[in-house]
């Protein structure tokens, strides 16, 4: 143990630079955690999903849907088999989302990946199991259960719960519908939209 400790301690002439470097790394890490609101991702609060402004349309459309009363984002979008699987999925998804957002690679139309599709499908069945596997129908209709559970629910229910608009351009439209949740639209974007509206009003005059 003593030998290992000696290996880890840098030579005397390197100690000050190493301390400064470690301090800088620690400070930058703490800043990144605070700035990205990292702790909020451990919760089930739907507003967390709108930390990135590109998710504002999804958040606001959910707010105006019937699902708002019964399900949060995590109820649909993360696995519920066990707590380890839930947080492992959130961590993997979060790292991917963060890398896309930091590199400005987010698409105009946001679509789920295959892993996300599977999770949402299983959660649809988990919550709506009675409707999906209705015992009376299952006894009368051949292959009823497999026909209902093998198809993706959104093949038919295309606008549940986010409506038909999922692009960045819908932020302005949904921002006007739901003024109560305008705080999910970043200040720079709100200012831009306000200026655009003022210019349009002046043009119309």
C-alpha positions in Angstrom: 0.0 0.0 0.0 2.9 2.3 0.9 4.6 1.5 -2.4 1.4 2.3 -4.4 1.0 5.6 -2.5 4.6 6.5 -3.4 3.9 5.8 -7.1 0.8 8.0 -7.1 2.6 11.0 -5.5 4.4 13.0 -8.2 8.0 14.2 -7.8 8.4 17.4 -5.8 9.0 19.6 -8.9 5.7 18.3 -10.5 3.5 18.7 -7.4 2.4 22.3 -7.9 1.4 21.8 -11.7 -0.4 18.6 -10.8 -2.4 20.3 -8.0 -3.3 23.2 -10.4 -4.3 20.8 -13.1 -6.4 18.6 -10.7 -8.0 21.8 -9.4 -8.9 23.0 -12.9 -10.3 19.6 -13.9 -12.4 19.5 -10.6 -13.6 23.1 -11.1 -14.6 22.5 -14.8 -16.4 19.2 -13.9 -18.3 21.0 -11.1 -19.2 23.8 -13.5 -20.4 21.4 -16.2 -22.5 19.5 -13.6 -24.2 22.7 -12.4 -24.6 24.3 -15.8 -26.1 21.1 -17.3 -28.4 20.7 -14.3 -27.1 17.1 -14.1 -28.8 16.3 -10.7 -32.2 17.1 -12.2 -31.8 14.0 -14.5 -32.1 11.7 -11.6 -35.7 12.9 -11.0 -38.9 12.1 -12.9 -39.8 15.8 -13.4 -40.9 16.3 -17.1 -39.4 19.8 -17.1 -36.0 18.2 -17.0 -36.5 17.1 -20.6 -36.9 20.7 -21.6 -33.4 21.6 -20.3 -32.5 21.3 -23.9 -34.6 23.8 -25.8 -35.0 21.5 -28.8 -37.3 19.4 -26.6 -39.7 22.3 -25.9 -42.3 21.1 -28.5 -42.4 17.6 -27.1 -42.7 19.0 -23.5 -45.5 21.4 -24.4 -47.5 19.0 -26.5 -47.3 16.5 -23.7 -48.6 19.3 -21.4 -51.6 19.7 -23.6 -52.4 16.0 -23.8 -54.5 13.6 -21.7 -51.3 11.7 -20.8 -50.2 14.6 -18.6 -52.6 13.5 -15.9 -51.3 10.0 -15.7 -47.7 9.7 -17.1 -44.5 11.6 -17.0 -41.8 11.4 -19.7 -40.0 8.6 -17.7 -43.2 6.5 -17.5 -43.1 6.1 -21.2 -39.5 6.6 -22.3 -37.4 4.5 -19.8 -37.6 0.8 -18.9 -39.4 -0.2 -15.7 -38.1 -3.8 -15.3 -35.9 -2.7 -12.4 -34.2 0.4 -11.0 -30.7 -0.6 -12.4 -32.0 -1.0 -15.9 -33.9 2.3 -15.7 -30.9 4.4 -14.7 -28.5 2.5 -17.0 -30.9 3.4 -19.9 -31.2 7.0 -18.8 -27.4 7.3 -18.5 -26.8 5.8 -22.0 -29.5 7.9 -23.6 -28.4 11.0 -21.7 -24.8 10.7 -22.9 -26.0 10.3 -26.5 -28.3 13.3 -26.3 -25.6 15.4 -24.7 -23.1 14.6 -27.4 -25.6 15.3 -30.1 -26.6 18.6 -28.5 -23.0 19.8 -27.8 -21.9 19.1 -31.4 -25.1 20.9 -32.7 -26.1 17.7 -34.5 -29.7 17.6 -33.5 -32.1 16.9 -36.4 -34.9 19.1 -37.4 -37.4 16.3 -36.8 -36.6 14.3 -33.7 -37.3 10.6 -33.9 -36.8 7.7 -31.5 -34.1 5.1 -32.1 -34.9 1.4 -32.1 -34.0 1.0 -28.4 -36.4 3.8 -27.5 -39.1 2.3 -29.7 -38.9 -1.0 -27.8 -39.1 0.8 -24.4 -42.1 2.9 -25.3 -43.9 -0.1 -26.9 -43.4 -2.2 -23.7 -44.6 0.7 -21.6 -47.7 1.2 -23.7 -48.5 -2.5 -23.1 -47.6 -2.2 -19.4 -50.1 0.7 -18.8 -52.8 -0.4 -21.3 -52.5 -4.2 -20.8 -56.3 -4.6 -20.2 -57.2 -3.0 -23.5 -54.4 -4.7 -25.5 -55.0 -8.2 -24.2 -58.7 -8.1 -23.6 -59.7 -11.6 -22.4 -63.1 -11.6 -24.1 -61.8 -10.6 -27.5 -58.8 -12.9 -27.1 -61.1 -15.9 -26.7 -63.1 -15.0 -29.8 -60.5 -13.7 -32.2 -57.7 -15.9 -33.5 -54.2 -14.6 -32.7 -55.7 -11.6 -31.0 -53.0 -11.1 -28.3 -50.0 -11.4 -30.6 -51.7 -9.2 -33.3 -52.2 -6.5 -30.7 -48.8 -6.7 -29.0 -46.5 -7.2 -32.0 -47.7 -4.1 -33.8 -46.3 -0.7 -32.7 -49.1 1.1 -30.8 -48.4 4.4 -32.8 -49.1 2.6 -36.1 -52.7 3.7 -35.2 -52.2 6.2 -32.4 -49.9 8.5 -34.3 -50.6 11.7 -32.4 -50.5 10.3 -28.8 -49.4 12.1 -26.8 -47.2 14.6 -28.8 -49.5 15.6 -31.7 -48.3 15.7 -35.2 -45.7 18.5 -34.9 -42.2 17.6 -33.6 -39.9 20.1 -35.3 -37.9 23.0 -34.0 -40.2 25.3 -36.0 -43.1 24.3 -33.9 -41.6 26.0 -30.8 -43.2 29.4 -31.7 -46.7 27.8 -32.3 -46.7 25.8 -29.1 -45.2 28.7 -27.1 -48.3 30.7 -27.9 -50.7 27.9 -26.9 -49.2 27.3 -23.6 -48.0 30.6 -22.0 -47.9 28.9 -18.5 -44.9 26.9 -19.7 -43.0 29.5 -21.6 -40.1 29.2 -19.2 -39.1 26.1 -21.1 -38.3 28.3 -24.1 -34.8 29.9 -23.5 -34.6 33.6 -23.1 -32.6 34.2 -26.3 -35.3 32.4 -28.3 -38.2 34.2 -26.6 -36.5 37.5 -27.4 -36.0 36.5 -31.1 -39.6 35.4 -31.4 -40.8 38.7 -29.8 -38.7 40.7 -32.2 -40.0 38.7 -35.2 -43.6 39.3 -34.1 -42.9 43.1 -33.7 -41.3 43.3 -37.2 -44.3 41.4 -38.7 -46.8 43.7 -36.9 -44.9 46.8 -38.3 -44.9 45.3 -41.8 -48.7 44.7 -41.6 -49.2 48.3 -40.6 
